[in-house]
Amino acid sequence: MKKYAKGTRPRPLPPALPEACASLIEGLRELKDRSGLTLAELAGLTAISTSSWERYLNGKQFPPRHAVEALRLAVRSSDAGILDRWARAEAVWSGRDLDVTAPGEVLPASAGYVSSKAAPRAPGPHPGPVPRQTPGPVHALLLAASEKIGAHPVVTVIGVLLASAMMIVPAALYHTSHNAAPASTVSLPPICRLTSCAGRDPRTTACEDPKTLASYTATDGTRLELRLSPRCQAGWIRARPTHAGFRIEISSPGQRSRSNTATRRSAIEDLVTTPMIAAPQPSRLRACYYASADRPGRECFTP
C-alpha cells in the first residue's frame, strides 16, 4: 500500500476523464511516487511550477509533452512508454481520435449497425400508406439529370468524367497537403535560452537537440564530452564516472563557470553532468577535468 505525506495524497481523477488521459496521469503519478520527490522538488528539477504539476497530476489540465519528458528525465526513468501514453492521450484530448458513437448508443439500421441490446418494437396497428411528397430542389435536379442522361448518353458520360476530374484533383491536393502538415509542424520552443539556461540541469530543460562538440578520455580512463544545444545556445560537460571524487568544470569568457563533483552515488550511475552555461560562442567553451578534488592538476580541452 502506498504511503503519502500529509496533504500530498493525490485527488481522485475526474470521472469524465477519457480512459487514455487517465492512464497517462496514473503513469505520471507512478513515476513521481517511485522517485519520492515532492511537488516542490519536482518543480525545481523541471523548471515547471508547483501549481502546474498539481493541475497535471490531478487531471485538471492536459500536460504538454515537454513536461512529461522533463518528469521522466528528472526521475531518471529509461522507460519511454510514458511518451506513448502521452501520444494516445493527446490524440483523444485534441479530438483527433474520438469515437463518434458514444458508449451504448444505438445507431439507426440505415447506418449499418444495430445494438443487440435494443428493445423489440412493440406491436401496433399496421401503418397506412405514406402520402406522396413534393420533391425538393435537389431531388428535382436529380430527376432532370436522369432525363438528360436518357436523351444524350454520350454527352452525359463526358460531362460526368469532367466533373469527376474537377472533384478528384482538388481532393488529392488537399489530401497531400493535409498529410504533409505534421512533418512541417514546428516543435515547441525550449524552456530556456542563453543566460536563462545558466545553472540549470540540461536533462530537465527540454533542450532536446544536443550535439557533441568534443570528446576526451582522461589519463585515468574517465570519458568526457563537451555538449551543446543549438536551440538553447547553452553548453555543458557530460562524463561517464570511473570513480568518486573527480570534478568537471565548464567555462567561457564572460560567463560564470559551472562545475560538478562526482559523489559515491553518482560514481555508480550512468552519467554525471555539469549545470549549463550560456554559449553565444560555442568555440570558446572550455572543459576541465580534475581527477580528485584533493589533488592538484587538471586536464582541459576545447572544441
C-alpha positions in Angstrom: 0.0 0.0 0.0 1.4 3.4 -1.0 2.1 5.9 1.8 1.8 9.6 1.2 3.0 12.6 3.3 0.3 14.6 4.9 -1.5 16.8 2.4 0.1 15.1 -0.6 -2.4 12.2 -1.3 -3.5 12.6 -4.9 -7.1 13.5 -5.6 -9.4 11.2 -7.4 -9.4 11.8 -11.2 -12.4 13.5 -12.7 -15.0 10.8 -13.7 -15.5 12.2 -17.1 -11.8 12.0 -18.0 -11.2 9.8 -21.1 -9.5 6.4 -20.4 -6.4 7.3 -22.3 -5.9 10.5 -20.4 -6.5 8.8 -17.1 -3.9 6.1 -18.0 -1.4 8.9 -18.8 -1.9 10.7 -15.4 -1.7 7.4 -13.5 1.7 6.7 -15.2 2.9 10.2 -14.3 1.9 9.7 -10.7 3.7 6.3 -10.6 6.9 7.9 -11.8 6.7 10.7 -9.2 5.8 8.3 -6.4 8.7 5.9 -7.2 11.1 8.9 -7.1 10.0 10.1 -3.7 10.0 13.7 -4.9 7.7 16.3 -3.5 5.8 18.7 -5.9 8.2 21.5 -4.8 11.3 19.3 -5.6 9.8 18.2 -8.9 9.1 21.8 -9.8 12.7 22.8 -9.0 14.1 20.0 -11.2 11.8 20.5 -14.2 11.5 24.4 -14.2 7.7 23.9 -14.2 5.7 25.5 -11.4 4.2 23.5 -8.5 0.7 24.7 -9.4 1.2 23.4 -12.9 2.2 20.0 -11.7 -0.7 19.9 -9.3 -3.1 20.6 -12.2 -1.4 18.0 -14.5 -1.4 15.2 -11.8 -5.0 15.8 -10.8 -6.4 15.8 -14.3 -7.4 19.5 -14.3 -5.1 20.4 -17.3 -3.6 18.2 -20.0 0.2 18.1 -19.6 2.4 19.2 -22.6 4.9 16.7 -24.0 7.9 18.6 -22.7 6.5 18.4 -19.1 6.2 14.6 -19.5 9.7 14.3 -20.8 11.1 16.6 -18.1 9.4 14.4 -15.4 10.9 11.2 -17.0 14.4 12.8 -17.0 14.0 14.2 -13.5 13.3 10.8 -12.0 15.9 9.1 -14.2 13.5 6.7 -15.9 14.6 5.0 -19.0 11.1 3.8 -19.8 9.8 5.6 -22.8 6.4 4.0 -22.6 5.0 7.1 -20.8 5.6 9.1 -24.1 3.5 6.5 -25.9 0.7 7.0 -23.4 1.0 10.8 -23.9 0.7 10.4 -27.7 -2.5 8.3 -27.3 -4.0 10.7 -24.7 -3.2 13.8 -26.8 -5.0 12.3 -29.8 -8.1 11.8 -27.6 -7.8 15.1 -25.8 -7.4 17.1 -29.1 -10.3 15.3 -30.7 -8.3 13.7 -33.4 -9.1 10.1 -32.2 -12.6 10.4 -30.8 -15.2 7.7 -31.4 -18.3 9.4 -32.9 -20.6 6.7 -31.3 -21.0 7.2 -27.6 -20.9 4.0 -25.4 -24.3 2.2 -25.6 -25.6 4.4 -28.3 -27.8 2.7 -30.9 -27.3 3.7 -34.5 -30.3 3.6 -37.0 -30.5 0.5 -39.2 -29.5 2.6 -42.2 -26.1 3.2 -40.6 -25.3 -0.5 -40.9 -25.3 -1.3 -37.1 -28.0 -2.1 -34.7 -27.3 -2.8 -31.0 -28.1 -6.3 -29.8 -29.5 -4.6 -26.6 -32.1 -2.7 -28.5 -35.6 -3.5 -27.2 -38.0 -5.2 -29.7 -40.5 -2.8 -31.2 -43.9 -3.1 -29.6 -46.7 -4.5 -31.9 -49.1 -1.9 -33.1 -51.5 -1.1 -36.0 -50.2 -1.5 -39.5 -49.1 1.9 -40.7 -51.2 3.4 -43.5 -49.9 4.5 -46.9 -47.3 7.2 -46.8 -48.6 10.4 -48.5 -46.7 11.4 -51.7 -44.4 14.4 -51.0 -43.4 17.1 -53.5 -39.7 16.6 -54.5 -37.3 19.2 -53.1 -34.9 21.2 -55.2 -32.1 18.5 -55.0 -34.5 15.7 -55.9 -35.9 17.7 -58.8 -32.3 18.4 -60.1 -31.5 14.6 -60.0 -34.7 13.8 -61.9 -33.8 16.4 -64.6 -30.3 15.0 -64.8 -31.7 11.4 -65.3 -33.8 12.6 -68.2 -30.8 14.3 -69.8 -28.8 11.0 -69.5 -31.6 9.1 -71.2 -31.7 11.6 -74.1 -28.0 12.2 -74.6 -25.9 9.3 -73.1 -22.6 10.0 -74.8 -22.5 13.7 -73.9 -23.6 12.9 -70.4 -20.8 10.4 -69.9 -18.2 13.0 -71.0 -19.7 15.6 -68.6 -19.6 13.1 -65.7 -15.9 12.3 -66.4 -15.0 16.0 -66.5 -17.0 16.8 -63.3 -15.3 13.8 -61.5 -11.9 15.1 -62.5 -12.7 18.5 -61.2 -13.6 17.0 -57.8 -10.8 14.4 -57.6 -7.9 16.8 -58.3 -8.6 19.3 -55.6 -9.3 16.5 -53.2 -6.0 14.8 -54.0 -4.2 18.1 -53.5 -5.9 18.7 -50.1 -5.1 15.1 -49.0 -1.4 15.5 -49.9 -1.1 18.9 -48.1 -3.0 17.6 -45.1 -0.8 14.5 -44.7 2.4 16.6 -45.1 1.4 19.1 -42.4 2.6 17.0 -39.4 6.1 16.8 -40.9 6.4 20.5 -41.1 4.9 21.2 -37.7 7.2 23.5 -35.7 8.3 21.9 -32.4 7.7 23.6 -29.1 10.3 26.3 -28.1 12.8 25.3 -25.4 12.2 26.3 -21.8 15.3 28.5 -21.6 17.9 30.1 -23.8 21.5 31.6 -23.3 21.7 33.2 -19.8 18.3 31.9 -18.7 19.8 28.4 -19.0 22.8 29.1 -16.9 22.9 26.9 -13.8 20.1 24.6 -15.0 20.2 20.8 -15.3 20.5 20.1 -19.0 18.4 16.9 -18.5 15.2 18.8 -17.4 15.1 21.8 -19.7 13.7 20.4 -23.0 16.9 21.3 -24.8 16.4 18.2 -26.9 18.8 18.8 -29.8 22.3 18.4 -28.1 25.4 17.6 -30.1 28.9 16.7 -29.0 31.5 19.5 -29.8 34.5 17.5 -28.5 35.3 14.2 -26.7 38.2 13.5 -24.4 39.5 10.5 -22.4 41.4 11.4 -19.3 44.5 9.6 -18.2 42.6 7.6 -15.6 40.1 6.4 -18.3 37.2 8.8 -17.5 35.3 9.6 -20.7 34.2 13.3 -21.1 32.1 15.0 -23.7 31.6 18.7 -24.3 27.9 19.1 -25.3 25.9 22.0 -26.9 22.3 22.6 -27.5 22.0 24.9 -30.6 18.3 25.8 -29.8 19.1 26.7 -26.2 22.5 28.1 -27.1 23.9 26.5 -23.9 26.7 24.0 -23.2 27.6 21.5 -20.5 30.0 18.6 -19.8 28.9 15.0 -19.7 31.1 12.4 -18.0 30.9 8.6 -17.5 32.2 8.0 -14.0 35.0 5.6 -13.2 35.4 6.6 -9.6 34.0 9.0 -7.0 35.7 12.3 -6.1 36.5 13.7 -9.5 35.3 17.2 -10.6 34.3 18.5 -14.0 34.1 22.3 -14.8 32.9 24.2 -17.9 33.8 27.8 -18.5 33.6 30.5 -21.2 34.9 34.1 -21.3 32.5 36.5 -19.6 30.4 33.6 -18.1 30.4 32.2 -14.6 32.0 28.7 -14.7 29.9 25.7 -13.7 31.1 22.5 -12.1 30.0 19.3 -10.5 31.8 16.7 -8.3 31.1 13.0 -8.7 29.9 11.5 -5.4 29.9 7.9 -4.3 26.3 7.6 -5.6 27.0 9.3 -8.9 30.0 7.1 -9.5 27.7 4.1 -9.9 25.2 5.9 -12.2 25.4 6.2 -15.9 26.3 9.8 -16.3 27.4 12.9 -14.5 26.8 16.4 -16.0 27.6 20.0 -15.0 24.9 22.6 -14.9 24.5 24.5 -18.2 26.4 27.6 -19.2 25.4 30.2 -21.8 27.3 29.6 -25.1 26.8 32.5 -27.5 30.2 31.5 -29.0 30.4 27.7 -28.7 34.0 27.6 -30.0 35.2 29.4 -26.8 33.8 26.9 -24.4 36.4 25.1 -22.2 36.1 21.8 -20.3 38.4 20.8 -17.5 38.7 17.6 -15.6 40.1 17.2 -12.0 40.9 13.6 -11.2 40.5 14.4 -7.5 39.3 17.4 -5.5 42.2 16.8 -3.1 45.0 16.6 -5.7 46.2 19.5 -7.9 46.4 19.2 -11.6 43.8 19.2 -14.3 43.2 18.1 -17.9 41.4 20.6 -20.2 40.1 20.6 -23.8 38.1 22.8 -26.1 36.1 22.4 -29.3 
